[in-house]
Every structure is written in C-alpha cells, then in structure tokens.
C-alpha cells in the first residue's frame, strides 16, 4: 500500500551493484529501512544518491506491504528543503554527522511521533540557516532530544548527581557548571562562550548520561571528528 510521508535521511549502505539500503526517520512510521534501487548507477537521474546524505529532508511516497516487514520500498522522493550551507561548511557537516549517528543509535520505535519529527526537522533547519553561534548546537540537541527518549534533563543539579552516582570521572568547575546551566535552559543559538576543552567535556558528560539510560549505545565514532573540528 502506498503512503505519503516526510522523512529525515540518516544513513545508508551499499546493496548489490547499484542499490542501497537506507535508514530514514519518517513522520508517519518512525524509524524505517528502505531498499532503493538504481541510485548508484551511472544512468541514475539527478544524482539521487545525494538525497540520502545525512539529515536531508525528504518528501516520499513509500510502499509498505506489511507492518511485520523489516524493509520497504520508496516509490517517489524529493528533497523538500534543500540545504544552503550544511554540506559545504566543515563544522556544520561534522555536527550533522554526529547528530545522525546519535539518531541512528537511539531511535528504535517504528511508530509515528509527529512531535519528535518536528523537533528533528526544526533542529536541522536551524543548523543549516545559522550564520553564527551554532558551535554548541550538538550539545543543546542532546539536551532537548533526551526528553523525547524519556530521560529529560530537568536541572543541572540532577544531571550532575546522576553522573556522580554512576562514577563519571569528572566534576565541573564553576565556569563549566554555569555554561551547562545556560545550555540546558537556553534555545538554539544562545551565546554561551566555551573553550574547546570544556565544550568537549560537556559533550562527553552528556554522552555518558545517554549511556546510563541506553546501555547499548556503544562507541560514538563521530566524537573523534568533533574533537578535531571544534577547536
């Protein structure tokens, strides 16, 4: 049966000679996996493989045969909000890679969640459109995203207490604590000056917090990229 839905491209792997298997977070069906034929062929029209780059916003017509099926197919697709800066800015593209990895590792529900989809969509659009003060985007994304996963950060004190109880090997100084407070309470783009060391430490603290609640999270490979890029 054919359905219309919007989606956020997360990742893909090569499949056979010219196809891919793509993971997409959809507005109508939650996290889904699709087989897409012919996108890697030299005869593929309009370079369709570009539609599956991290966080691309898609309008799709999808074919879902049975709910029990683990893979489905895409009948039609197009990008409904082409990026202006994200793929061409090394910092933004690195942040997008990190966000994509976190989404891919944490989103499990194959059910519609319009509020979560809207949050992801608005976050992606902010990152693409921001001209400055986006260096803390990934930190604020994790803080807000945690609420949708059921373990939101209400206060900095609660966060620090939970980290301490789970033996996180670092306690923040006054500057780091104040910055964390402002990041928890502020919107995207809030001007919170941080040096490289403290920014990385806050990020590692949040990833540790996610691992407390999601034991299968595993290694975040894009973290090393961020350590190099966000200097």
N, C-alpha and C positions, 0 to 999 in steps of 0.2 A: 504494500500500500504506500502511496506517495504522500509525503508530508512536507510542508514548508517550515523552516526553522532558521534561526540565525545561529552562528557558531563562532568560537574563537579557536584558531588553529594552535595546537600545542606541539606536536612532533610527528615525524613520520619515519618509516624505514622502507628501504627498497624491497620490492616484491617482484620476483620474476624479472623478465627482460626490461619492461618499460612501465611497470606499475608501482604503486606504493601502498602501504598500509598506514593510514593517518589516524592519529588520535585527536579528537576535537571535542571541546566542551560546548554543548549545544544548549540553547534556551529551552527547547521543547523536550529533550530527552536526557539531559545531564551529560555525563561523560560517555562518549561513544567511539567506536572504532569502525573505520570505513576502508574498504578496498576501492582504490581509484585507478582505473586502467588507462594506460597510454600517456600518462603525464610526463614520462621521461623519454618519450620517443622524439626523435628529431623532427617528426612530422606533426608533433603536438601543436595545436593552435594557441597563440597568445601566451606562450610560456606559462602554462597553467601550474607548473611546479612552484612558481613564486607565490601562489595562493596559500601554500602550506608553510610559509616561513613563520617563525614564532610570533604569536599574538595577532596574526592577520584576522580581520573581522569579516566574516563571510555571511552572505545570504545563500541559502541552499534549499534545494528540493531533494529530499532523501527518500530512499526506498527501504522501509523496514518491513520485513516479511513476518517475522515472529519475534515476540519480546524475548524469547529464550535464545535467539541467535546472538552470537558474540561479535559478529562482523556484519556490516550492512554496506549499502552502496549509495553513491551520490549520483543523482540524475542530472542536476544543474547546479552551478555555483558561480558566484561572483563576489568580489570584494565590495562591500557597501560603504566603506570609509577608507579610501587609500591613504597610506601614511605619507606625511610630508617630510619628516625628519628622522623618524626612529631607525630605519635601516641604514642611514647614512652617517649617524653620529655614533662613534665607538663607545661612548659611555652609555648612551641610551640603549644601544643594541646589546650591550653587556648586561644592563639591568633587565632588559626583556628576556634574555636567555635565562637569567636567574629566576625570574618570576615564572617563566614557562616550566622550568624544572620543578619548582615548588608546586605548581598547579598539577603537573603530571604525576607527582608522587603522592599528593594528598586527596585529589578528587576521585571518589570511588562510586558515588551514587549515580545510577542510571535512571534518574527521575528529574522532572522539570523543577527548577528552582529559579524563577524569574528574578528574585531579589539578588541572588548571588551572581547571575549572569549580568545583570545591570551593573553591579559593583565592579566586576572584572572589566566590562566594556568601558565604563567611565574612567577606570584607572588607566587603561590602555590609552584612551584618548587624551587624558591629562599628560601622560608621558610624551606622547607624540607632539602635542601642542606647546608644551612648556619651553620657554626660552631660557629660563634660569631657575635656580632654587629647586632643582629636581635631584640633587645628589643624595638626598635621604629618601627618595621615593620608595625604594625596595624595603626599607625599614618600616615606613608607615604602611606600606601594602601588607606586610606580615602582621602588623598590629591589628589592622582592620579585618584582614582575612581570617584571623584566629576566631573571631566572633561567629563567623559563618560555619566554622568547624566545631563549634560547641565549647570552646575553652577561651573565650574572650578575656582580654586583659583589662580589668576594671581600674586598677590603680597600680602605680609603680611599686608601692609597698607590697602588694600581693604578689607581683611578679618576682621581686627580689626574695621574698620569703619562700616562694616555691622553688626558685633556683637554689637557694641555700639548703633547703630541705633535701634536695636531690644532688647535693655536693658539687654544684658548679664552682670551679676553682678560681673565682674572681669576684671581688666585691668592688663596686664602683666608687670613684671619688665624687666629690661634690659637683664637679663640672659635668661628669658623665650622668649622674643622677638627675641633675636639672635638665640636661638635654633630653634624656629619656622621658621625663615628665612632659616636656613640651611636645615631643613627638607623639606620645600617647594621646594627648589632648588636642593636638593641632590637626588642621586639614592638610591635604597635599599642597606643597609649595610653601609651607611655613618656613620662615628663615631661621634655621637652627644651626649656627656655626659649629662645626666639629672638625677636629683634626683627624687625620687618616687612622691613627691608632684607636681612638675612641669610637669612630664610626664602625670600624671592623669589629671591635669588641662588643658593641651593642648588637650588631648583626649576629655574631656568634652566640650571644646570650639568647637572642630570640629563636635561633635555630635549635639550640639546646632545649628551650622551652617547648618548641614543637615536638621534639623527640620525646620529651616526658609524656606527652599525650598521644604520640603516634610512634610507637616503638619500631615500626617497620620503615620509618622514613629513610634510614640509611645515609650514605655519604652524599653530600651536595657537591657535585663536581664543579659547578659553575662558581662556587665560592672562591676558588683559586683565581679565576679570571677577575672577579671583583677586587680581590686583594691587589692585583697588579694595576687595574684600570683606575680605581678610585684613590688616587694618591693626592 
